Amino acid sequence: MDHLLRDNTTLELYAWLEEDAELPGWDVLVGNPFGKSLPEDQFTTVQNYFAEYHLEYFRQRLYRHFPSRLHALLLFATRVDAETFRAKHPARVFGRTLVCARSKGAYLCSFHDSSWLDYLRLPHSLSLSTLDTIANHYWKGALVEEAGLTFMNERWREPPVIEALFQGTLEAVAPSQQSGWLPGFG
């Protein structure tokens, strides 16, 4: 699959949004699921910043033609990816609603396995060459499950969650919304 699209063919993408949010999408700097720390979790904030910084630094060096994670909207490629994200990070989508959006007009969109970011956020030290390897896998569109990663001397496996980095115009699709609330609370 070509994971970089510059087109005007309609795409359907998904996002977990708060009730009063406008059009779908998470901006890395404002409102994405990892943008704010959960209460009393400042270490995660540092890890998130470092992961985003390194991915952007690597993109600027070798993948300039891809949308920047800092300036694109972060959405999910499919409903299944959005639901897999919820299963992996329930606190990040709690109280949010799954919304579908369609592209309108010309856009630039790339697809990546967000599980690479989960790996970068693990509490470990990585060499710069390992960080470059991970960033290269991310921008090339490789899946984490293909890489054979290890963490604490164990094979690290995560189901892929394909995110879409989107630059263009989106319009909301009439809701057949699904809630991020736990059953019985929404």
trRosetta pair geometry for C-beta under 8 A, 3 or more apart (Angstrom, degrees):
i j d omega theta_ij theta_ji phi_ij phi_ji
1 111 7.5 -34 124 67 125 140
1 141 7.5 -138 85 163 90 143
2 5 7.1 111 112 -70 104 73
3 110 5.6 55 140 -164 83 75
3 111 4.4 -115 -152 56 91 87
3 112 6.9 99 170 -66 137 57
3 141 3.5 162 8 -103 159 142
4 65 7.1 53 -172 119 154 102
4 66 6.1 -100 -109 -103 123 83
4 108 7.9 -11 -171 -170 84 82
4 109 7.7 166 -152 90 42 46
4 110 4.7 -10 -102 -102 71 94
4 111 8.0 -140 -63 18 39 70
4 141 8.0 -120 -30 -55 79 129
5 11 7.5 133 91 -67 156 138
5 107 7.4 26 108 96 99 93
5 108 7.3 168 91 -152 58 39
5 109 4.8 -8 59 61 102 90
5 110 7.3 178 20 -80 66 44
6 106 7.8 12 180 -171 71 93
6 107 7.6 -153 -139 97 44 46
6 108 5.1 -4 -104 -106 80 77
7 106 7.4 -166 110 -140 24 61
7 107 6.8 -17 64 58 61 80
7 109 7.9 -54 35 28 94 103
8 103 7.8 -155 -154 128 43 120
8 105 5.8 -51 -138 178 103 33
8 106 4.7 -44 -83 -85 99 56
8 107 7.1 131 -100 11 49 74
9 103 8.0 57 95 74 42 130
10 102 5.4 -7 -166 -171 105 109
10 103 5.7 178 -143 60 48 86
10 104 7.8 19 -112 -85 86 44
11 102 6.9 158 78 -153 46 57
11 103 4.3 48 40 -3 89 121
11 107 7.2 -93 18 64 126 150
11 109 6.4 -25 -4 16 173 170
11 164 7.7 162 153 -154 142 159
11 166 7.9 -158 86 -115 143 124
12 100 5.8 -7 -170 -171 103 108
12 101 7.3 155 -153 79 55 38
12 102 5.5 -29 -96 -95 66 75
12 173 7.1 19 -134 -44 103 148
13 24 7.1 177 99 112 95 137
13 75 4.0 59 156 125 123 145
13 76 6.6 150 -173 68 77 45
13 77 6.7 -48 -123 -117 81 27
13 100 7.5 148 79 -156 34 60
13 101 5.5 -26 67 65 84 89
13 102 7.8 151 20 -95 73 26
13 103 7.4 67 -2 -44 110 87
13 109 7.9 -144 -66 -141 139 143
13 164 5.1 -97 -127 50 129 151
13 166 6.4 -104 -17 -53 174 149
13 170 7.3 -74 52 -120 116 128
14 24 7.3 -100 -168 -170 24 151
14 75 6.0 141 64 177 36 97
14 76 4.4 -35 71 62 95 101
14 77 7.8 -20 26 65 93 17
14 78 6.8 8 6 138 126 15
14 79 5.5 131 -63 -88 158 52
14 81 7.2 154 55 69 122 94
14 82 4.2 -81 116 -44 134 142
14 98 6.1 -3 -172 -171 114 93
14 99 6.9 156 -153 80 63 44
14 100 5.6 -33 -97 -100 78 61
14 101 7.4 163 -92 18 27 77
15 24 3.7 154 32 -167 131 102
15 25 5.5 -110 -77 -61 157 28
15 26 6.3 173 -145 -25 117 83
15 73 7.9 -56 -79 164 142 111
15 74 7.8 115 -112 101 107 61
15 75 4.8 -72 -64 -124 95 83
15 76 6.8 164 -78 9 44 84
15 82 7.3 -134 -85 -113 12 126
15 98 7.6 163 85 -148 32 52
15 99 5.6 -22 65 61 80 93
15 101 6.8 11 9 -1 108 119
16 33 7.0 46 64 -70 124 118
16 82 6.5 155 -46 -163 89 106
16 85 7.5 -137 -18 98 129 126
16 86 7.0 137 -79 -77 142 100
16 92 7.7 100 79 123 151 82
16 93 4.2 -67 -171 -131 163 106
16 96 4.1 75 166 117 93 137
16 97 7.1 156 -153 71 60 25
16 98 5.8 -32 -96 -90 68 60
16 99 7.6 143 -109 14 19 80
16 180 5.6 70 -154 -67 118 137
17 21 4.0 -126 -176 59 111 143
17 24 6.0 -111 -48 -111 131 69
17 96 5.7 154 71 -164 18 103
17 97 5.9 -34 65 60 75 78
17 99 5.1 -10 17 6 121 130
18 21 4.7 112 57 -33 75 107
18 95 7.0 11 -120 122 78 96
18 96 5.6 -64 -74 -109 46 84
18 97 7.8 83 -152 15 10 83
19 95 7.9 -67 -26 161 96 85
19 97 6.6 82 -89 -6 57 119
21 24 7.8 76 121 -96 123 41
21 31 7.4 123 -123 -160 125 141
23 101 6.5 82 -173 -119 86 141
23 170 5.2 138 176 84 125 107
23 171 7.3 -69 -125 -113 117 26
23 172 6.2 -139 -122 -48 68 92
24 73 7.5 97 117 169 66 138
24 75 6.1 62 140 -108 112 118
24 99 4.9 -159 -83 96 117 117
24 100 7.6 -87 -43 142 160 9
24 101 4.0 -144 37 -30 132 135
24 170 6.0 -96 56 136 89 151
24 172 6.6 129 -17 -97 98 80
25 73 3.0 -27 -165 -168 136 125
25 74 6.5 123 -167 49 72 41
25 75 5.4 -55 -104 -60 71 97
25 101 7.3 -49 -40 30 88 162
25 166 6.6 -108 -115 61 126 119
25 170 6.5 153 -33 17 122 156
26 31 5.5 -147 -138 110 71 84
26 32 3.4 98 163 -105 121 75
26 33 6.5 -48 -120 -12 162 69
26 35 7.3 -159 -177 -23 108 123
26 73 6.6 115 49 -168 37 67
26 74 4.2 -41 68 62 95 99
26 75 7.3 157 16 -70 80 48
27 30 4.7 15 76 52 117 81
27 31 5.9 60 40 49 81 99
27 32 6.4 -129 74 -41 32 97
27 35 7.9 49 89 -81 64 147
27 73 6.3 -49 -74 -107 65 60
27 74 7.3 164 -86 9 15 89
28 32 5.4 -10 -112 -5 34 148
28 35 6.7 159 176 -86 38 101
28 52 6.0 139 -178 -136 135 137
28 69 5.2 72 -54 148 149 83
28 70 5.4 -81 57 -108 135 42
28 72 8.0 51 -16 59 104 67
28 74 6.5 92 -62 -25 73 127
29 32 8.0 73 24 2 22 109
29 35 6.8 84 165 -131 13 121
29 70 6.5 52 -38 -155 106 75
30 35 6.5 106 -134 -164 8 160
31 35 6.0 33 38 34 15 157
32 35 4.4 115 51 -32 75 107
32 74 5.5 43 -119 46 123 136
33 85 7.6 156 14 166 168 124
33 89 6.3 92 156 125 141 145
33 92 3.7 55 -172 178 117 119
33 93 6.6 -28 -112 -61 129 71
34 44 7.8 -128 -157 160 89 107
34 48 4.8 179 156 -126 112 131
34 92 7.0 -16 -62 -126 60 132
34 117 7.4 -132 -17 154 166 135
34 121 7.8 -114 -138 -87 140 149
35 48 7.7 -178 -97 157 23 151
37 41 4.5 -170 -179 79 105 87
37 42 5.9 -13 -118 -89 171 38
37 44 5.2 137 -126 73 92 108
37 45 4.5 -53 -61 -54 118 101
38 41 4.6 38 63 17 79 141
38 44 6.9 35 24 46 85 157
38 91 6.0 13 -101 142 137 139
41 44 4.4 10 150 14 107 121
41 45 7.2 133 114 -22 72 84
42 45 5.2 -43 -158 25 49 120
42 46 6.9 49 148 -17 70 97
43 46 5.8 -53 -158 34 37 110
43 47 6.5 36 147 -17 68 106
43 123 7.9 9 153 -99 132 107
44 47 5.5 -55 -146 40 36 113
44 48 6.1 38 155 -22 68 105
44 121 7.1 29 -143 -163 77 114
45 48 5.8 -54 -147 35 28 111
45 49 6.4 28 155 -18 62 107
46 49 5.8 -55 -148 36 30 111
46 50 6.3 28 155 -18 65 109
47 50 5.8 -58 -147 38 29 110
47 51 6.2 29 156 -19 66 107
47 120 7.3 152 176 129 91 77
47 121 4.7 94 145 -137 128 70
47 123 7.8 -76 -88 -86 141 60
48 51 5.8 -55 -146 36 29 110
48 52 6.2 22 158 -12 65 109
48 121 6.6 20 -75 -106 61 113
49 52 6.0 -61 -147 42 27 107
49 53 6.0 30 156 -23 65 111
50 53 5.7 -53 -142 36 28 114
50 54 6.4 23 161 -16 63 107
50 120 7.5 -160 102 163 91 110
51 54 6.3 -60 -149 37 25 104
51 55 6.4 21 157 -14 63 109
51 117 5.5 95 163 -143 143 79
51 120 3.9 119 -115 120 111 135
51 121 5.9 -37 -45 -63 148 77
52 55 5.9 -58 -146 39 30 109
52 56 6.2 25 158 -15 66 110
52 69 6.2 -141 -146 106 88 134
52 70 7.2 106 173 -73 113 88
53 56 6.0 -63 -149 40 26 106
53 57 6.1 28 155 -21 65 110
54 57 5.6 -51 -142 36 32 114
54 58 6.3 30 159 -16 65 107
54 120 7.3 -163 57 -146 131 141
54 131 5.2 -83 -167 177 148 122
54 135 5.9 -127 140 -70 93 129
55 58 5.9 -58 -148 39 28 109
55 59 6.3 32 153 -22 64 108
55 69 5.9 30 109 6 127 147
55 117 7.7 -28 -47 -89 147 92
55 120 8.0 -91 -44 -46 106 171
55 135 5.4 -176 -109 -125 55 99
55 138 6.2 -57 -125 93 109 156
55 139 7.7 157 -159 -53 84 98
56 59 5.5 -51 -145 35 33 114
56 60 6.4 34 157 -20 65 105
56 68 6.3 45 -129 -157 97 96
56 69 6.0 -113 -74 45 90 102
56 70 5.7 36 -105 -23 139 116
57 60 6.0 -57 -152 34 27 110
57 61 6.8 22 152 -15 61 108
57 135 7.9 -56 72 -133 81 163
58 61 5.8 -60 -152 37 33 110
58 62 6.3 -30 172 31 69 106
58 63 7.2 29 128 18 76 108
58 131 8.0 -156 -55 139 130 86
58 132 6.4 160 -107 -130 123 63
58 135 3.6 110 20 151 172 146
58 136 6.9 -118 -179 -58 137 59
58 139 6.6 -150 120 -20 112 138
59 62 7.2 -92 -137 58 20 67
59 63 4.6 -65 -141 69 63 102
59 64 7.0 122 154 -80 71 37
59 66 5.9 -101 -149 68 111 115
59 68 6.4 148 113 -113 149 67
59 69 7.4 167 -16 -2 158 92
59 135 7.7 -119 -40 -179 66 112
59 139 6.0 170 -95 -96 79 135
60 64 6.3 51 -143 -89 38 83
62 136 7.4 -5 81 -107 154 85
62 139 7.1 128 92 96 104 158
63 66 4.5 -2 153 11 106 121
63 139 4.4 -128 -46 -174 164 142
66 110 4.9 1 -148 -33 99 161
66 139 6.2 -148 2 -150 166 100
66 165 7.2 57 168 79 94 142
67 71 6.9 -131 -177 80 84 87
67 72 3.9 73 151 -70 127 138
67 108 5.4 150 -61 115 106 109
67 109 7.0 -8 -9 -112 139 27
67 110 5.7 -167 25 12 94 105
67 165 4.3 -175 80 131 120 112
67 166 7.0 -164 50 -29 177 3
67 167 4.8 -179 -117 -17 127 114
68 71 4.4 51 70 26 112 98
68 72 6.0 165 71 -13 51 93
68 165 7.7 -166 79 180 21 136
69 72 6.4 -55 -115 41 25 103
69 74 7.2 32 -151 -73 79 112
69 165 6.1 -83 -94 -115 59 131
71 167 7.0 23 120 -95 92 118
72 108 8.0 -101 -109 93 118 95
72 165 4.0 63 106 -179 156 85
72 166 5.7 135 -177 53 101 33
72 167 5.0 -81 -113 -54 86 86
73 165 7.5 148 69 -158 43 44
73 166 4.7 -33 62 66 96 96
73 167 7.4 155 12 -78 80 42
73 170 7.2 -73 60 -15 165 139
74 163 5.6 -14 -164 -176 91 125
74 164 7.4 144 -157 74 42 53
74 165 6.4 -18 -98 -100 65 62
74 166 7.8 170 -84 19 17 85
75 101 7.0 -102 -125 46 150 118
75 163 6.9 143 77 -164 35 71
75 164 4.6 -23 69 60 89 104
75 166 5.7 8 14 -1 116 130
76 79 7.6 106 105 -92 125 17
76 81 4.1 -178 -175 99 110 110
76 82 4.0 178 52 -64 161 80
76 85 6.4 -127 -90 -7 135 137
76 161 7.2 -61 -128 176 107 87
76 162 6.9 98 -163 85 69 64
76 163 6.0 -58 -103 -112 52 56
76 164 6.6 78 161 7 5 92
77 81 5.1 74 47 4 80 156
77 111 5.4 46 -83 -129 132 119
77 162 4.0 -23 14 108 133 113
77 163 6.9 -165 -25 -130 86 5
77 164 5.1 128 -77 -47 68 103
78 81 4.8 106 54 3 75 98
78 82 7.2 -136 99 -1 46 85
78 162 7.0 49 13 62 90 114
79 82 5.6 -55 -152 37 36 113
79 83 6.2 32 152 -16 69 107
79 98 7.1 76 -139 168 85 139
79 100 7.4 -31 -77 -84 99 106
80 83 5.8 -57 -145 41 30 109
80 84 6.2 33 154 -21 65 106
81 84 5.7 -53 -145 36 31 112
81 85 6.4 36 153 -22 63 103
81 160 7.7 -49 -115 123 95 78
81 161 5.1 117 -162 -159 84 62
81 162 4.8 -88 -106 48 145 73
81 163 7.2 -177 161 -68 137 45
82 85 5.7 -51 -152 32 31 114
82 86 6.7 33 149 -20 63 102
82 98 5.5 113 140 -133 142 116
83 86 5.4 -47 -150 32 37 114
83 87 6.6 39 150 -20 65 101
83 98 7.6 -1 -69 -96 75 153
83 178 8.0 -11 -88 102 100 155
84 87 5.6 -51 -150 34 35 113
84 88 6.4 28 153 -13 66 108
84 159 5.6 -115 -161 105 132 127
84 160 7.8 36 123 91 161 45
84 161 5.0 -159 99 -97 115 94
85 88 5.8 -62 -148 43 31 106
85 89 5.9 -31 172 37 70 106
85 92 7.6 -80 157 83 97 128
85 93 7.0 104 116 -39 97 136
85 114 7.2 19 -100 71 111 143
85 161 4.9 106 -70 -153 83 142
86 89 6.9 -83 -127 65 21 66
86 90 6.1 54 176 -100 66 60
86 93 4.8 -68 -111 50 86 152
86 98 7.9 -62 -49 -70 139 116
86 180 6.4 -145 -125 -127 123 88
87 90 7.2 9 -132 -61 18 88
88 118 7.2 -62 167 -97 139 146
88 158 7.4 54 -117 -159 139 108
88 159 7.6 -148 -61 53 123 98
88 161 6.8 -98 16 -48 146 144
89 92 3.9 1 145 19 115 125
89 93 6.7 99 102 -7 87 93
90 93 6.6 -78 -152 48 35 89
90 94 6.1 58 154 -60 72 94
91 94 5.6 -25 -140 -9 34 122
93 96 4.8 -95 -167 47 67 119
93 180 4.0 -135 143 -139 89 136
94 180 5.6 -165 -121 137 15 107
94 181 6.9 69 -164 -104 64 43
94 182 7.5 -5 -132 -31 96 83
95 180 5.8 -32 43 85 22 109
95 181 5.9 57 -91 -78 42 79
96 179 7.9 154 92 -164 35 53
96 180 4.0 33 58 11 67 148
97 175 8.0 -7 154 -140 134 124
97 177 4.7 6 177 -178 117 127
97 178 6.9 149 -162 75 67 39
97 179 5.6 -37 -106 -108 76 53
97 180 6.4 -118 -67 -4 28 90
98 177 6.1 158 67 -158 65 67
98 178 4.2 1 38 57 120 94
98 179 7.7 -102 7 -45 82 10
98 180 7.0 129 -37 -54 77 85
99 172 6.3 -45 177 -137 120 100
99 173 7.6 156 176 45 73 82
99 175 7.1 -52 -122 -107 80 89
99 177 6.2 -12 -87 -111 65 102
100 172 7.6 103 84 -163 55 59
100 173 4.1 -31 96 43 102 130
100 176 7.6 11 8 45 126 84
101 170 4.2 22 163 -179 131 120
101 171 6.5 158 -160 75 83 30
101 172 5.6 -51 -104 -102 82 43
101 173 6.2 -159 -98 -9 24 87
102 170 6.9 145 73 -155 33 69
102 171 5.7 -23 62 61 86 84
102 173 5.7 93 -20 -65 98 100
103 107 5.0 -81 -153 -15 133 151
103 109 7.5 -93 -81 -41 143 140
103 166 7.4 -142 -92 -156 107 127
103 168 5.7 24 -148 103 104 138
103 169 7.0 101 -164 78 61 59
103 170 6.1 -49 -100 -100 45 65
104 168 7.6 172 57 146 55 105
104 169 4.6 -61 67 103 94 107
104 170 6.7 144 9 -121 93 14
104 171 5.1 59 -36 -12 132 108
105 168 6.5 -170 84 -173 87 108
105 169 5.3 42 41 40 114 120
106 168 6.3 -147 107 -125 49 117
107 166 6.3 -18 -175 -163 128 86
107 167 6.3 156 -162 83 74 53
107 168 2.8 -58 -107 -38 91 158
107 169 7.3 -127 -77 29 102 55
108 166 7.7 150 84 -156 54 41
108 167 4.6 -2 57 57 96 107
108 168 6.6 157 21 -42 54 101
109 164 5.5 -7 -169 -173 109 105
109 165 6.7 161 -152 79 53 53
109 166 4.8 1 -108 -106 97 71
109 167 7.3 -164 -70 28 57 62
109 168 7.2 -53 -50 6 95 124
110 141 7.7 -122 -179 -79 96 103
110 164 7.3 156 78 -153 36 56
110 165 5.0 -6 56 51 87 105
111 141 6.4 53 87 -127 78 107
111 162 5.3 8 -175 -177 105 110
111 163 7.2 164 -149 80 56 40
111 164 5.6 -25 -96 -98 74 69
111 165 7.9 -159 -74 16 27 74
112 116 7.1 -61 162 23 107 128
112 138 5.4 38 -163 -176 128 76
112 139 7.2 -24 -105 -94 128 30
112 141 6.2 -111 -102 -108 61 56
112 162 7.0 150 74 -149 26 64
112 163 5.7 -25 65 59 80 88
112 165 6.9 27 9 -14 114 108
113 116 5.7 101 92 -17 88 94
113 138 7.2 -123 57 -124 77 64
113 141 7.6 105 -10 -168 86 44
113 142 7.0 -69 16 100 127 46
113 143 4.9 124 -63 -123 153 54
113 144 5.4 -155 133 -16 141 85
113 160 4.7 -75 -127 -141 110 95
113 161 6.7 100 -160 54 62 50
113 162 6.1 -42 -92 -93 53 61
113 163 7.8 108 -147 14 9 81
114 117 5.3 -33 -174 25 69 115
114 118 7.0 78 132 -20 72 93
114 161 4.7 -51 50 88 104 102
114 162 7.3 157 -4 -123 87 10
114 163 4.3 75 -52 -19 114 120
115 118 4.9 -41 -153 30 51 119
115 119 6.5 55 148 -21 69 97
115 143 7.6 39 46 -167 127 66
115 144 4.0 -91 101 -6 123 146
115 145 7.9 37 82 -32 160 75
115 158 4.2 169 -149 99 131 131
115 159 7.3 -178 -74 82 141 36
115 160 5.9 -102 -4 -118 129 45
115 161 5.8 125 -45 24 84 87
116 119 5.7 -52 -155 34 35 113
116 120 6.5 34 149 -18 66 104
116 134 5.9 148 -163 179 106 95
116 137 6.4 175 -106 96 133 106
116 138 4.3 -158 98 -87 170 103
116 144 5.9 -166 -65 -75 62 103
117 120 5.5 -50 -145 38 37 112
117 121 6.2 34 155 -19 66 109
117 138 7.9 81 -47 -115 73 136
118 121 5.8 -63 -150 39 29 110
118 122 7.3 49 148 -43 60 88
118 144 7.8 -25 55 -80 107 165
118 158 5.9 144 80 -124 146 171
119 122 5.9 -31 -162 -4 38 115
119 134 6.7 -149 97 -140 126 133
119 144 6.4 170 -32 -130 131 129
119 149 6.0 -50 -130 176 142 168
119 151 7.5 -145 -140 -64 83 124
119 156 6.7 113 -112 127 103 146
119 158 7.4 -139 -54 6 92 141
120 126 7.7 -70 -128 6 67 151
120 131 7.7 75 -121 -127 106 83
120 134 6.4 145 -73 141 99 152
122 151 5.6 -77 174 -132 165 137
122 156 7.9 -68 -58 -131 161 153
124 151 6.5 -137 -35 -139 148 88
124 152 7.7 -137 -83 -50 124 73
126 130 4.4 -122 -175 90 99 125
126 131 5.2 123 115 -57 121 83
126 134 7.4 -10 178 -7 158 138
127 130 4.6 97 55 6 78 102
127 131 7.0 -139 97 -4 42 86
128 131 5.4 -51 -146 37 36 115
128 132 6.3 40 153 -20 66 102
129 132 5.6 -49 -148 35 34 114
129 133 6.5 39 150 -22 63 102
130 133 5.5 -49 -148 33 35 114
130 134 6.4 34 153 -18 66 103
131 134 5.8 -53 -148 37 32 110
131 135 6.2 31 154 -17 65 107
132 135 5.7 -55 -143 40 31 111
132 136 6.1 34 155 -22 65 106
133 136 5.7 -55 -149 35 28 113
133 137 6.5 31 152 -19 63 104
134 137 5.7 -53 -152 35 32 112
134 138 6.4 35 150 -22 65 104
135 138 5.5 -51 -149 33 33 115
135 139 6.3 20 159 -8 67 107
136 139 6.2 -60 -143 43 29 100
136 140 6.0 26 158 -18 65 113
137 140 5.9 -62 -142 41 25 109
137 142 4.2 -73 -164 56 82 128
137 144 7.9 95 140 -91 135 52
137 147 6.0 13 -136 -87 156 134
138 142 7.5 -64 -59 48 20 84
142 146 5.7 -116 -176 67 95 129
142 147 6.5 91 140 -61 127 101
143 146 4.7 94 68 -3 86 105
143 147 7.6 -154 97 -17 51 87
143 160 4.8 -55 -141 -84 110 130
144 147 5.8 -59 -159 21 40 116
144 149 6.5 -41 -171 3 89 130
144 156 7.9 -69 167 114 116 96
144 157 7.8 143 121 -146 104 41
144 158 5.3 2 94 57 146 101
144 160 6.5 168 28 -91 90 74
145 157 6.0 49 -115 -147 85 84
145 158 7.0 -134 -63 63 83 53
145 159 7.4 10 -52 -118 129 30
145 160 6.4 -86 0 -45 111 92
148 155 7.1 -60 -158 -137 62 100
149 155 7.5 108 82 -162 50 56
149 156 4.5 -48 102 59 99 110
150 153 6.3 6 171 -129 125 17
150 154 6.3 153 -156 72 82 29
150 155 5.9 -55 -102 -99 74 36
150 156 5.8 145 -136 -5 17 95
151 154 6.2 -32 70 61 63 82
151 156 4.2 67 2 -68 104 130
158 161 8.0 -54 146 -5 109 95
166 170 7.1 59 133 -57 145 119
172 175 7.8 -11 162 -58 114 78
179 186 4.1 80 169 -164 163 174
180 186 8.0 128 60 -83 43 139
181 185 4.5 -143 172 88 115 95
181 186 3.2 156 51 -61 146 106
182 185 4.8 50 62 17 81 127
182 186 7.8 162 55 -27 39 93
